Amino acid sequence: MMVRVLNLAGVVIGLFALTLQFAITVPASMENGRSLGGSIIYYFSFFTILTNILVVLTHLAALGGRPAFFRRPEVRAGVAVAIAAVGLVYYLLLADLWRPQGLFLLCDMLLHYAAPALFLAWWLLAGADGSLRWRHIPYWLAYPVGYLLYVLARAPIAGEVPYPFLDTRVLGFGEILLTVGGIALLFLVLGSLAVLVDDFLGVRRRSARTAR
């Protein structure tokens, strides 16, 4: 019962926060001079948005079996690693850089804290099954690396980056590389923890089934 509640809450909160963020971001972006199309691209350029979409898809797959890709243990663990990184990076690098108000603050809290907490609680309770292997970690790293390449390729064209710690116009490449290296290390640590926790929980659950 609790597993289903966590999944339902994850879907509802995730869809609400993503929709609300879209509804307030696009008009604000257009007021700052971007076109409608540019504002939509801007919205989907944030790692937080993309990862929360993956979170909702994984919750939906747990509830109804579709999309089937997100039922795979290594995929849902990769999403767990990514959404944990979203919350930690926001808290460590971004939370002090601006003071959102009103609906922007609500979206911030839901997307950076509530959604990660719900998803990680579900993964620990029902998503981990002892099937993860160390070889999965490089695959999980491919997502943030691909995102970084996209951001850096888009920057000269758009004249902007979604996150200030990736802005080459303000920061030197050395500082950016140091920050990116730190985030990569965070993903490695979180990925390693995911494998270890998955193995521990898998052993416990197999032991519990055997004891029945």
Z-matrix of the N, CA and C atoms (Angstrom, degrees):
N
C 1 1.463
C 2 1.531 1 110.73
N 3 1.341 2 116.07 1 -46.35
C 4 1.455 3 120.14 2 -179.09
C 5 1.516 4 111.02 3 -62.46
N 6 1.337 5 116.80 4 -37.76
C 7 1.461 6 121.01 5 179.41
C 8 1.523 7 110.32 6 -60.17
N 9 1.331 8 116.29 7 -46.15
C 10 1.466 9 120.28 8 179.88
C 11 1.530 10 111.10 9 -65.08
N 12 1.314 11 117.51 10 -38.80
C 13 1.470 12 121.25 11 178.34
C 14 1.524 13 110.37 12 -61.97
N 15 1.327 14 116.92 13 -43.52
C 16 1.466 15 120.41 14 179.42
C 17 1.524 16 110.97 15 -63.44
N 18 1.323 17 116.45 16 -41.67
C 19 1.464 18 119.44 17 178.69
C 20 1.528 19 111.83 18 -66.35
N 21 1.315 20 116.53 19 -44.26
C 22 1.462 21 119.69 20 178.52
C 23 1.523 22 111.13 21 -62.62
N 24 1.327 23 116.05 22 -44.19
C 25 1.468 24 119.94 23 178.33
C 26 1.523 25 110.44 24 -62.54
N 27 1.338 26 116.63 25 -39.41
C 28 1.455 27 119.98 26 178.83
C 29 1.511 28 112.59 27 -62.83
N 30 1.340 29 116.75 28 -41.45
C 31 1.462 30 120.71 29 178.74
C 32 1.523 31 110.92 30 -66.69
N 33 1.325 32 116.61 31 -48.53
C 34 1.467 33 120.80 32 -176.51
C 35 1.520 34 110.90 33 -63.95
N 36 1.317 35 117.08 34 -50.69
C 37 1.466 36 120.81 35 -178.35
C 38 1.524 37 110.39 36 -65.83
N 39 1.333 38 116.55 37 -41.73
C 40 1.450 39 119.52 38 -179.82
C 41 1.516 40 112.83 39 -62.73
N 42 1.333 41 117.04 40 -48.96
C 43 1.460 42 120.53 41 179.76
C 44 1.522 43 111.42 42 -64.38
N 45 1.329 44 116.62 43 -40.83
C 46 1.460 45 120.11 44 178.85
C 47 1.520 46 110.66 45 -61.94
N 48 1.319 47 117.22 46 -48.59
C 49 1.465 48 121.16 47 -176.86
C 50 1.527 49 111.25 48 -66.21
N 51 1.334 50 117.52 49 -42.50
C 52 1.463 51 120.55 50 179.93
C 53 1.524 52 111.31 51 -65.08
N 54 1.332 53 116.41 52 -42.06
C 55 1.465 54 120.15 53 179.26
C 56 1.512 55 111.45 54 -66.74
N 57 1.325 56 116.38 55 -44.75
C 58 1.462 57 120.19 56 179.18
C 59 1.526 58 110.81 57 -63.71
N 60 1.329 59 116.61 58 -42.74
C 61 1.463 60 119.68 59 178.93
C 62 1.527 61 110.90 60 -61.09
N 63 1.320 62 116.69 61 -40.46
C 64 1.463 63 120.69 62 177.01
C 65 1.534 64 110.54 63 -62.75
N 66 1.333 65 116.01 64 -44.58
C 67 1.466 66 121.29 65 -175.91
C 68 1.518 67 112.63 66 -65.17
N 69 1.323 68 117.94 67 -30.01
C 70 1.466 69 119.45 68 -179.21
C 71 1.528 70 112.33 69 -98.14
N 72 1.339 71 117.37 70 -24.17
C 73 1.460 72 120.16 71 -178.41
C 74 1.516 73 112.15 72 -76.65
N 75 1.327 74 117.07 73 -45.22
C 76 1.460 75 120.39 74 -175.77
C 77 1.529 76 112.04 75 -61.33
N 78 1.347 77 120.38 76 -49.30
C 79 1.470 78 118.94 77 177.23
C 80 1.530 79 112.55 78 -61.71
N 81 1.332 80 117.37 79 -41.41
C 82 1.462 81 120.11 80 178.88
C 83 1.523 82 110.75 81 -63.41
N 84 1.323 83 116.28 82 -38.67
C 85 1.458 84 120.48 83 178.59
C 86 1.523 85 111.30 84 -66.08
N 87 1.317 86 117.38 85 -40.12
C 88 1.463 87 120.88 86 178.55
C 89 1.526 88 111.21 87 -67.00
N 90 1.324 89 116.60 88 -33.87
C 91 1.462 90 119.82 89 175.88
C 92 1.527 91 111.61 90 -64.89
N 93 1.328 92 115.63 91 -25.41
C 94 1.468 93 120.49 92 178.43
C 95 1.523 94 112.72 93 -87.80
N 96 1.333 95 116.81 94 7.17
C 97 1.455 96 119.84 95 172.34
C 98 1.511 97 116.28 96 106.04
N 99 1.324 98 118.68 97 -3.13
C 100 1.461 99 119.83 98 178.19
C 101 1.528 100 109.86 99 -81.71
N 102 1.317 101 115.69 100 153.68
C 103 1.459 102 120.52 101 173.87
C 104 1.522 103 109.36 102 -75.16
N 105 1.331 104 116.17 103 173.05
C 106 1.463 105 119.78 104 177.12
C 107 1.524 106 110.15 105 -61.33
N 108 1.328 107 115.74 106 -48.11
C 109 1.464 108 119.05 107 179.04
C 110 1.521 109 111.95 108 -61.86
N 111 1.330 110 115.71 109 -42.72
C 112 1.459 111 119.74 110 178.75
C 113 1.514 112 112.09 111 -64.12
N 114 1.320 113 116.98 112 -34.71
C 115 1.462 114 121.29 113 179.60
C 116 1.524 115 111.20 114 -69.85
N 117 1.331 116 115.99 115 -37.03
C 118 1.471 117 119.58 116 177.64
C 119 1.530 118 110.08 117 -67.49
N 120 1.339 119 116.20 118 -43.28
C 121 1.465 120 119.57 119 177.03
C 122 1.524 121 110.24 120 -61.88
N 123 1.326 122 116.21 121 -40.55
C 124 1.464 123 121.42 122 178.37
C 125 1.534 124 110.43 123 -58.82
N 126 1.315 125 116.65 124 -44.01
C 127 1.465 126 121.10 125 179.81
C 128 1.528 127 110.88 126 -59.76
N 129 1.328 128 116.33 127 -44.85
C 130 1.465 129 120.42 128 -177.14
C 131 1.532 130 112.87 129 -82.73
N 132 1.332 131 117.37 130 6.58
C 133 1.459 132 120.56 131 178.73
C 134 1.521 133 113.16 132 -91.28
N 135 1.314 134 117.14 133 -0.13
C 136 1.462 135 120.38 134 -178.38
C 137 1.529 136 110.38 135 -94.36
N 138 1.324 137 115.71 136 131.35
C 139 1.463 138 121.74 137 178.29
C 140 1.529 139 110.46 138 -58.56
N 141 1.325 140 116.11 139 -35.72
C 142 1.466 141 120.80 140 178.45
C 143 1.523 142 111.34 141 -60.09
N 144 1.321 143 116.99 142 -45.40
C 145 1.465 144 121.14 143 -179.34
C 146 1.515 145 110.41 144 -65.18
N 147 1.317 146 116.79 145 -49.03
C 148 1.464 147 120.67 146 -178.12
C 149 1.524 148 111.38 147 -60.45
N 150 1.328 149 116.41 148 -42.35
C 151 1.460 150 120.06 149 -177.72
C 152 1.522 151 111.25 150 -70.34
N 153 1.319 152 117.42 151 -37.20
C 154 1.463 153 119.25 152 177.54
C 155 1.529 154 111.53 153 -67.86
N 156 1.315 155 117.48 154 -29.75
C 157 1.468 156 119.76 155 172.91
C 158 1.526 157 109.86 156 -64.29
N 159 1.329 158 116.87 157 -43.26
C 160 1.465 159 120.82 158 176.88
C 161 1.529 160 111.18 159 -61.84
N 162 1.321 161 116.55 160 -37.37
C 163 1.463 162 121.20 161 178.05
C 164 1.523 163 110.83 162 -61.82
N 165 1.327 164 116.59 163 -47.16
C 166 1.466 165 120.38 164 179.30
C 167 1.523 166 110.74 165 -61.88
N 168 1.320 167 117.72 166 -42.51
C 169 1.467 168 121.08 167 179.22
C 170 1.528 169 111.31 168 -62.65
N 171 1.330 170 116.48 169 -37.40
C 172 1.464 171 119.77 170 178.87
C 173 1.521 172 111.21 171 -69.49
N 174 1.324 173 117.06 172 -40.48
C 175 1.474 174 120.08 173 175.18
C 176 1.525 175 110.66 174 -61.08
N 177 1.332 176 116.74 175 -43.20
C 178 1.468 177 120.57 176 179.27
C 179 1.522 178 111.13 177 -62.71
N 180 1.329 179 116.49 178 -40.99
C 181 1.462 180 120.47 179 178.87
C 182 1.526 181 111.04 180 -64.00
N 183 1.334 182 116.69 181 -37.48
C 184 1.466 183 120.28 182 178.36
C 185 1.520 184 111.31 183 -67.80
N 186 1.321 185 116.34 184 -31.69
C 187 1.463 186 120.34 185 -178.76
C 188 1.522 187 112.65 186 -80.14
N 189 1.344 188 116.40 187 -44.68
C 190 1.458 189 119.31 188 -171.80
C 191 1.508 190 116.19 189 -124.74
N 192 1.328 191 117.77 190 1.27
C 193 1.453 192 120.07 191 178.06
C 194 1.514 193 115.65 192 87.39
N 195 1.315 194 118.09 193 -5.84
C 196 1.455 195 122.76 194 -179.90
C 197 1.529 196 110.16 195 -130.85
N 198 1.336 197 117.28 196 141.07
C 199 1.469 198 129.86 197 -2.22
C 200 1.536 199 111.20 198 -69.62
N 201 1.325 200 116.64 199 134.08
C 202 1.461 201 120.99 200 -173.56
C 203 1.524 202 112.75 201 -61.74
N 204 1.327 203 116.77 202 -30.61
C 205 1.466 204 120.43 203 -179.77
C 206 1.523 205 111.14 204 -55.26
N 207 1.325 206 117.00 205 -35.72
C 208 1.460 207 121.33 206 -175.20
C 209 1.533 208 112.71 207 -83.79
N 210 1.320 209 117.07 208 4.43
C 211 1.462 210 120.47 209 172.66
C 212 1.527 211 111.59 210 -90.50
N 213 1.318 212 116.63 211 -11.19
C 214 1.455 213 120.24 212 -179.08
C 215 1.530 214 110.06 213 -68.75
N 216 1.332 215 118.46 214 132.81
C 217 1.469 216 121.43 215 -176.29
C 218 1.520 217 113.80 216 -56.06
N 219 1.332 218 117.23 217 -40.61
C 220 1.460 219 119.37 218 -178.54
C 221 1.517 220 112.07 219 -70.99
N 222 1.334 221 117.04 220 -26.77
C 223 1.460 222 120.87 221 178.29
C 224 1.524 223 110.06 222 -74.56
N 225 1.324 224 117.40 223 -48.69
C 226 1.462 225 119.30 224 -179.25
C 227 1.522 226 111.09 225 -65.96
N 228 1.334 227 117.99 226 -31.41
C 229 1.466 228 120.11 227 174.81
C 230 1.519 229 110.69 228 -68.89
N 231 1.335 230 116.96 229 -39.49
C 232 1.457 231 119.84 230 176.64
C 233 1.519 232 111.97 231 -62.40
N 234 1.321 233 116.73 232 -38.57
C 235 1.465 234 120.78 233 176.15
C 236 1.525 235 109.90 234 -65.73
N 237 1.334 236 117.08 235 -38.97
C 238 1.470 237 120.38 236 177.51
C 239 1.518 238 110.93 237 -61.35
N 240 1.331 239 117.09 238 -42.84
C 241 1.463 240 121.11 239 178.17
C 242 1.530 241 110.18 240 -62.36
N 243 1.328 242 116.64 241 -45.06
C 244 1.458 243 121.01 242 -177.11
C 245 1.529 244 112.13 243 -65.94
N 246 1.333 245 117.85 244 -43.36
C 247 1.466 246 119.39 245 -177.65
C 248 1.522 247 110.63 246 -73.04
N 249 1.334 248 118.01 247 -29.53
C 250 1.463 249 120.04 248 173.63
C 251 1.526 250 109.57 249 -65.26
N 252 1.336 251 116.47 250 -40.56
C 253 1.465 252 120.55 251 177.71
C 254 1.521 253 110.98 252 -64.39
N 255 1.323 254 117.58 253 -36.94
C 256 1.467 255 121.12 254 177.74
C 257 1.526 256 110.52 255 -56.72
N 258 1.317 257 116.36 256 -50.01
C 259 1.462 258 119.89 257 -179.26
C 260 1.515 259 112.49 258 -65.08
N 261 1.320 260 117.65 259 -42.60
C 262 1.462 261 121.00 260 -177.20
C 263 1.526 262 111.96 261 -69.84
N 264 1.334 263 117.79 262 -44.66
C 265 1.463 264 120.50 263 179.90
C 266 1.521 265 110.61 264 -64.60
N 267 1.324 266 116.50 265 -39.96
C 268 1.463 267 118.68 266 177.90
C 269 1.528 268 110.43 267 -62.16
N 270 1.322 269 116.21 268 -46.19
C 271 1.460 270 120.39 269 -178.14
C 272 1.529 271 111.54 270 -64.55
N 273 1.328 272 116.90 271 -40.62
C 274 1.462 273 120.99 272 -173.58
C 275 1.536 274 113.27 273 -83.35
N 276 1.337 275 117.54 274 -35.08
C 277 1.462 276 119.88 275 -171.11
C 278 1.520 277 115.43 276 -114.74
N 279 1.323 278 117.75 277 -24.22
C 280 1.460 279 119.16 278 -168.64
C 281 1.521 280 115.23 279 -117.56
N 282 1.325 281 117.65 280 -28.28
C 283 1.466 282 120.40 281 -171.81
C 284 1.523 283 112.76 282 -58.94
N 285 1.328 284 117.50 283 -31.73
C 286 1.463 285 120.51 284 -177.51
C 287 1.523 286 113.42 285 -88.53
N 288 1.326 287 117.51 286 -3.52
C 289 1.465 288 120.05 287 -175.53
C 290 1.518 289 113.09 288 -85.47
N 291 1.320 290 117.61 289 -20.62
C 292 1.461 291 118.96 290 177.40
C 293 1.508 292 110.02 291 -150.99
N 294 1.295 293 116.28 292 161.18
C 295 1.461 294 122.74 293 -177.15
C 296 1.525 295 108.99 294 -122.16
N 297 1.325 296 118.06 295 84.87
C 298 1.462 297 120.18 296 -179.38
C 299 1.532 298 111.07 297 -65.72
N 300 1.305 299 114.75 298 151.43
C 301 1.455 300 120.91 299 179.67
C 302 1.523 301 109.95 300 -126.81
N 303 1.318 302 116.13 301 158.51
C 304 1.454 303 121.60 302 173.10
C 305 1.512 304 113.63 303 58.79
N 306 1.327 305 116.21 304 -128.97
C 307 1.462 306 121.54 305 -176.05
C 308 1.526 307 111.91 306 -67.71
N 309 1.329 308 117.16 307 -31.13
C 310 1.463 309 119.60 308 176.57
C 311 1.528 310 110.57 309 -63.79
N 312 1.314 311 116.44 310 -39.05
C 313 1.468 312 120.28 311 177.44
C 314 1.528 313 110.36 312 -65.81
N 315 1.326 314 116.79 313 -42.72
C 316 1.464 315 120.78 314 178.99
C 317 1.534 316 110.20 315 -59.28
N 318 1.329 317 116.86 316 -47.07
C 319 1.462 318 120.30 317 178.94
C 320 1.519 319 111.30 318 -61.51
N 321 1.321 320 116.35 319 -41.42
C 322 1.463 321 120.13 320 178.25
C 323 1.522 322 111.55 321 -57.57
N 324 1.310 323 116.28 322 -46.93
C 325 1.462 324 120.71 323 -178.23
C 326 1.530 325 111.41 324 -65.49
N 327 1.322 326 116.22 325 -40.04
C 328 1.461 327 119.60 326 -177.76
C 329 1.525 328 111.81 327 -71.47
N 330 1.327 329 116.89 328 -45.07
C 331 1.461 330 120.83 329 -174.47
C 332 1.528 331 113.67 330 -77.94
N 333 1.335 332 116.35 331 -31.37
C 334 1.466 333 119.15 332 -175.92
C 335 1.524 334 114.23 333 -98.22
N 336 1.317 335 117.51 334 -19.25
C 337 1.458 336 119.82 335 -176.21
C 338 1.529 337 113.40 336 -126.36
N 339 1.337 338 117.40 337 -53.21
C 340 1.469 339 119.98 338 -175.86
C 341 1.526 340 111.19 339 -66.45
N 342 1.327 341 117.50 340 -49.68
C 343 1.471 342 120.18 341 -179.28
C 344 1.528 343 112.20 342 -61.13
N 345 1.334 344 118.88 343 -46.08
C 346 1.472 345 118.23 344 176.10
C 347 1.523 346 113.26 345 -59.67
N 348 1.335 347 117.08 346 -42.13
C 349 1.468 348 120.62 347 -178.31
C 350 1.522 349 110.79 348 -63.02
N 351 1.330 350 117.18 349 -44.48
C 352 1.465 351 120.98 350 179.59
C 353 1.521 352 111.18 351 -63.92
N 354 1.323 353 116.17 352 -44.62
C 355 1.462 354 118.63 353 -176.89
C 356 1.522 355 111.26 354 -67.36
N 357 1.316 356 117.14 355 -44.24
C 358 1.457 357 119.81 356 -179.31
C 359 1.524 358 111.34 357 -65.89
N 360 1.336 359 116.99 358 -36.51
C 361 1.462 360 120.09 359 176.43
C 362 1.528 361 110.22 360 -62.62
N 363 1.342 362 116.24 361 -43.39
C 364 1.468 363 119.38 362 177.82
C 365 1.525 364 111.09 363 -64.37
N 366 1.344 365 117.00 364 -44.51
C 367 1.467 366 119.32 365 -177.57
C 368 1.526 367 111.21 366 -62.10
N 369 1.315 368 116.51 367 -41.62
C 370 1.465 369 119.51 368 178.91
C 371 1.527 370 111.46 369 -66.55
N 372 1.323 371 116.28 370 -35.19
C 373 1.461 372 120.37 371 -176.50
C 374 1.523 373 112.63 372 -80.03
N 375 1.327 374 117.14 373 -36.42
C 376 1.464 375 118.78 374 -172.91
C 377 1.522 376 114.77 375 -141.14
N 378 1.324 377 117.92 376 -17.83
C 379 1.464 378 119.89 377 -174.64
C 380 1.511 379 113.93 378 -82.56
N 381 1.321 380 117.64 379 -33.09
C 382 1.465 381 121.29 380 -179.97
C 383 1.521 382 109.56 381 -78.95
N 384 1.354 383 116.30 382 132.98
C 385 1.463 384 118.66 383 -176.50
C 386 1.527 385 113.81 384 -137.05
N 387 1.324 386 117.04 385 7.97
C 388 1.461 387 120.03 386 177.93
C 389 1.507 388 115.21 387 84.08
N 390 1.323 389 117.65 388 10.75
C 391 1.466 390 120.37 389 -176.05
C 392 1.528 391 113.70 390 -98.31
N 393 1.321 392 117.84 391 -3.48
C 394 1.459 393 119.98 392 -177.14
C 395 1.524 394 111.36 393 -74.04
N 396 1.348 395 114.46 394 151.50
C 397 1.451 396 121.48 395 177.77
C 398 1.531 397 109.16 396 -133.47
N 399 1.327 398 115.56 397 160.04
C 400 1.467 399 119.74 398 -178.89
C 401 1.524 400 111.48 399 -60.04
N 402 1.318 401 117.73 400 -27.66
C 403 1.463 402 120.41 401 -178.52
C 404 1.526 403 112.74 402 -66.62
N 405 1.336 404 117.12 403 -14.69
C 406 1.460 405 119.73 404 179.33
C 407 1.523 406 112.57 405 -75.02
N 408 1.312 407 118.22 406 -23.18
C 409 1.465 408 121.46 407 -174.90
C 410 1.527 409 112.44 408 -59.09
N 411 1.343 410 120.08 409 -46.54
C 412 1.471 411 118.81 410 178.01
C 413 1.525 412 113.30 411 -58.14
N 414 1.331 413 117.56 412 -34.45
C 415 1.459 414 120.25 413 177.84
C 416 1.523 415 110.76 414 -65.96
N 417 1.329 416 116.94 415 -38.29
C 418 1.460 417 119.81 416 177.98
C 419 1.520 418 111.14 417 -66.77
N 420 1.327 419 116.91 418 -33.03
C 421 1.462 420 120.75 419 179.12
C 422 1.525 421 111.87 420 -70.84
N 423 1.330 422 117.22 421 -23.17
C 424 1.463 423 120.35 422 -178.24
C 425 1.533 424 111.21 423 -61.71
N 426 1.324 425 116.97 424 -31.92
C 427 1.475 426 120.93 425 -179.18
C 428 1.527 427 111.75 426 -65.05
N 429 1.338 428 120.50 427 -56.66
C 430 1.466 429 118.89 428 178.85
C 431 1.530 430 113.19 429 -65.31
N 432 1.335 431 117.45 430 -32.49
C 433 1.470 432 119.76 431 177.82
C 434 1.529 433 110.02 432 -65.78
N 435 1.324 434 116.77 433 -44.26
C 436 1.457 435 120.46 434 176.98
C 437 1.519 436 111.61 435 -61.60
N 438 1.333 437 115.95 436 -40.21
C 439 1.463 438 120.01 437 178.10
C 440 1.520 439 110.66 438 -63.16
N 441 1.327 440 116.99 439 -44.16
C 442 1.464 441 120.98 440 -179.85
C 443 1.527 442 110.91 441 -61.13
N 444 1.322 443 117.40 442 -43.48
C 445 1.460 444 120.72 443 178.65
C 446 1.527 445 110.98 444 -61.83
N 447 1.324 446 116.30 445 -39.54
C 448 1.469 447 120.11 446 177.15
C 449 1.528 448 110.93 447 -62.47
N 450 1.327 449 116.79 448 -46.74
C 451 1.464 450 120.70 449 -178.52
C 452 1.522 451 111.13 450 -61.51
N 453 1.323 452 116.87 451 -45.06
C 454 1.458 453 120.47 452 -178.42
C 455 1.528 454 111.69 453 -68.59
N 456 1.337 455 116.83 454 -33.30
C 457 1.467 456 120.31 455 177.91
C 458 1.529 457 110.68 456 -72.71
N 459 1.317 458 116.60 457 -34.35
C 460 1.469 459 120.88 458 -178.69
C 461 1.522 460 112.28 459 -77.42
N 462 1.323 461 117.61 460 -29.28
C 463 1.465 462 121.93 461 -172.69
C 464 1.527 463 113.68 462 -53.25
N 465 1.334 464 120.61 463 -49.15
C 466 1.473 465 119.06 464 -179.21
C 467 1.525 466 113.00 465 -65.65
N 468 1.334 467 116.32 466 -28.56
C 469 1.457 468 120.55 467 -179.05
C 470 1.524 469 110.87 468 -78.43
N 471 1.329 470 115.81 469 -47.05
C 472 1.472 471 120.97 470 -176.90
C 473 1.526 472 112.44 471 -84.37
N 474 1.332 473 116.70 472 -21.49
C 475 1.463 474 119.51 473 -177.44
C 476 1.505 475 113.12 474 72.99
N 477 1.344 476 117.01 475 22.94
C 478 1.454 477 120.93 476 -178.97
C 479 1.519 478 110.23 477 -159.63
N 480 1.316 479 115.46 478 161.64
C 481 1.463 480 122.18 479 172.41
C 482 1.525 481 107.34 480 -128.88
N 483 1.326 482 117.34 481 151.62
C 484 1.467 483 118.68 482 -177.38
C 485 1.521 484 114.07 483 -71.48
N 486 1.338 485 117.03 484 -23.13
C 487 1.459 486 119.80 485 -176.84
C 488 1.527 487 110.24 486 -126.66
N 489 1.321 488 117.61 487 134.84
C 490 1.474 489 120.39 488 -175.83
C 491 1.523 490 114.21 489 -62.67
N 492 1.325 491 118.70 490 -26.54
C 493 1.462 492 119.25 491 -178.82
C 494 1.536 493 112.25 492 -76.47
N 495 1.356 494 116.77 493 1.37
C 496 1.459 495 121.13 494 175.43
C 497 1.531 496 111.83 495 -113.33
N 498 1.316 497 117.14 496 10.17
C 499 1.471 498 121.65 497 -174.56
C 500 1.529 499 110.65 498 -85.96
N 501 1.325 500 116.63 499 104.36
C 502 1.463 501 120.94 500 -179.21
C 503 1.525 502 112.33 501 -71.03
N 504 1.329 503 117.64 502 -17.47
C 505 1.462 504 120.04 503 178.96
C 506 1.516 505 111.76 504 -74.24
N 507 1.312 506 116.72 505 -24.52
C 508 1.468 507 121.61 506 -178.64
C 509 1.522 508 111.26 507 -105.46
N 510 1.303 509 116.86 508 -39.84
C 511 1.459 510 122.18 509 -176.56
C 512 1.527 511 110.62 510 -107.31
N 513 1.295 512 116.04 511 151.41
C 514 1.448 513 120.30 512 175.19
C 515 1.513 514 110.84 513 -76.67
N 516 1.329 515 116.14 514 159.32
C 517 1.462 516 119.88 515 -179.56
C 518 1.527 517 111.12 516 -61.20
N 519 1.321 518 116.63 517 -32.18
C 520 1.455 519 119.66 518 179.29
C 521 1.513 520 111.95 519 -61.96
N 522 1.337 521 116.32 520 -45.62
C 523 1.461 522 120.50 521 179.69
C 524 1.520 523 111.06 522 -67.06
N 525 1.323 524 116.28 523 -38.83
C 526 1.464 525 119.62 524 178.70
C 527 1.521 526 110.43 525 -65.49
N 528 1.327 527 116.92 526 -43.47
C 529 1.458 528 120.14 527 179.00
C 530 1.522 529 111.34 528 -62.78
N 531 1.342 530 115.89 529 -36.82
C 532 1.461 531 119.62 530 178.10
C 533 1.528 532 110.48 531 -64.18
N 534 1.322 533 116.72 532 -43.65
C 535 1.470 534 120.71 533 178.92
C 536 1.516 535 111.25 534 -65.70
N 537 1.335 536 116.52 535 -45.15
C 538 1.465 537 121.00 536 179.04
C 539 1.522 538 110.32 537 -61.77
N 540 1.342 539 116.26 538 -40.56
C 541 1.459 540 119.81 539 177.38
C 542 1.517 541 111.82 540 -62.20
N 543 1.343 542 116.13 541 -39.40
C 544 1.459 543 120.02 542 177.67
C 545 1.517 544 112.08 543 -64.55
N 546 1.335 545 116.52 544 -40.14
C 547 1.465 546 120.26 545 178.52
C 548 1.529 547 110.57 546 -67.73
N 549 1.341 548 116.17 547 -39.50
C 550 1.468 549 119.73 548 177.03
C 551 1.527 550 110.44 549 -61.51
N 552 1.337 551 115.85 550 -41.09
C 553 1.466 552 120.01 551 177.22
C 554 1.525 553 110.54 552 -63.18
N 555 1.328 554 116.80 553 -39.57
C 556 1.460 555 120.77 554 177.00
C 557 1.525 556 110.68 555 -59.72
N 558 1.336 557 117.16 556 -44.12
C 559 1.461 558 120.25 557 177.81
C 560 1.520 559 111.53 558 -62.55
N 561 1.330 560 116.37 559 -39.55
C 562 1.462 561 119.80 560 178.36
C 563 1.524 562 111.17 561 -63.55
N 564 1.323 563 115.95 562 -42.84
C 565 1.466 564 120.16 563 179.40
C 566 1.521 565 110.51 564 -65.43
N 567 1.329 566 116.59 565 -46.22
C 568 1.466 567 120.18 566 -179.85
C 569 1.520 568 111.24 567 -64.49
N 570 1.331 569 116.55 568 -38.92
C 571 1.457 570 119.99 569 177.45
C 572 1.518 571 111.92 570 -64.06
N 573 1.332 572 116.15 571 -42.12
C 574 1.465 573 120.42 572 178.01
C 575 1.519 574 111.01 573 -63.75
N 576 1.332 575 116.22 574 -41.52
C 577 1.462 576 120.17 575 177.40
C 578 1.528 577 111.00 576 -62.74
N 579 1.330 578 115.99 577 -39.33
C 580 1.462 579 119.72 578 179.78
C 581 1.526 580 110.77 579 -61.41
N 582 1.330 581 116.73 580 -43.28
C 583 1.463 582 120.03 581 179.51
C 584 1.527 583 110.51 582 -64.70
N 585 1.326 584 116.95 583 -44.58
C 586 1.463 585 120.83 584 -178.69
C 587 1.524 586 111.77 585 -65.50
N 588 1.326 587 116.00 586 -44.81
C 589 1.467 588 120.10 587 -179.87
C 590 1.522 589 110.11 588 -66.20
N 591 1.328 590 116.71 589 -41.84
C 592 1.464 591 120.38 590 178.19
C 593 1.523 592 111.01 591 -59.55
N 594 1.329 593 116.89 592 -43.34
C 595 1.462 594 120.67 593 179.16
C 596 1.524 595 110.84 594 -64.04
N 597 1.327 596 116.69 595 -43.65
C 598 1.475 597 121.16 596 179.99
C 599 1.523 598 111.11 597 -62.66
N 600 1.327 599 116.70 598 -47.66
C 601 1.463 600 120.04 599 -178.72
C 602 1.527 601 111.29 600 -68.62
N 603 1.332 602 116.26 601 -35.49
C 604 1.456 603 119.30 602 177.73
C 605 1.520 604 112.12 603 -62.75
N 606 1.334 605 116.69 604 -42.69
C 607 1.463 606 120.93 605 178.02
C 608 1.520 607 110.39 606 -62.67
N 609 1.325 608 116.38 607 -44.29
C 610 1.470 609 120.01 608 -179.17
C 611 1.524 610 111.45 609 -63.32
N 612 1.313 611 116.94 610 -41.41
C 613 1.461 612 119.52 611 -178.09
C 614 1.520 613 111.65 612 -70.52
N 615 1.331 614 116.76 613 -37.06
C 616 1.464 615 119.00 614 176.29
C 617 1.522 616 110.87 615 -65.97
N 618 1.335 617 116.29 616 -38.61
C 619 1.462 618 120.15 617 177.84
C 620 1.514 619 111.42 618 -65.23
N 621 1.329 620 115.82 619 -39.07
C 622 1.469 621 119.88 620 179.33
C 623 1.524 622 110.99 621 -65.65
N 624 1.345 623 117.09 622 -39.08
C 625 1.474 624 119.56 623 178.83
C 626 1.521 625 111.20 624 -68.03
N 627 1.352 626 116.01 625 -37.08
C 628 1.458 627 120.15 626 -179.47
C 629 1.527 628 111.38 627 -67.82
N 630 1.347 629 116.22 628 -34.14
C 631 1.449 630 120.68 629 -177.28
C 632 1.524 631 113.61 630 -74.03
N 633 1.317 632 117.51 631 -14.27
C 634 1.464 633 120.56 632 -177.41
C 635 1.526 634 111.54 633 -75.85
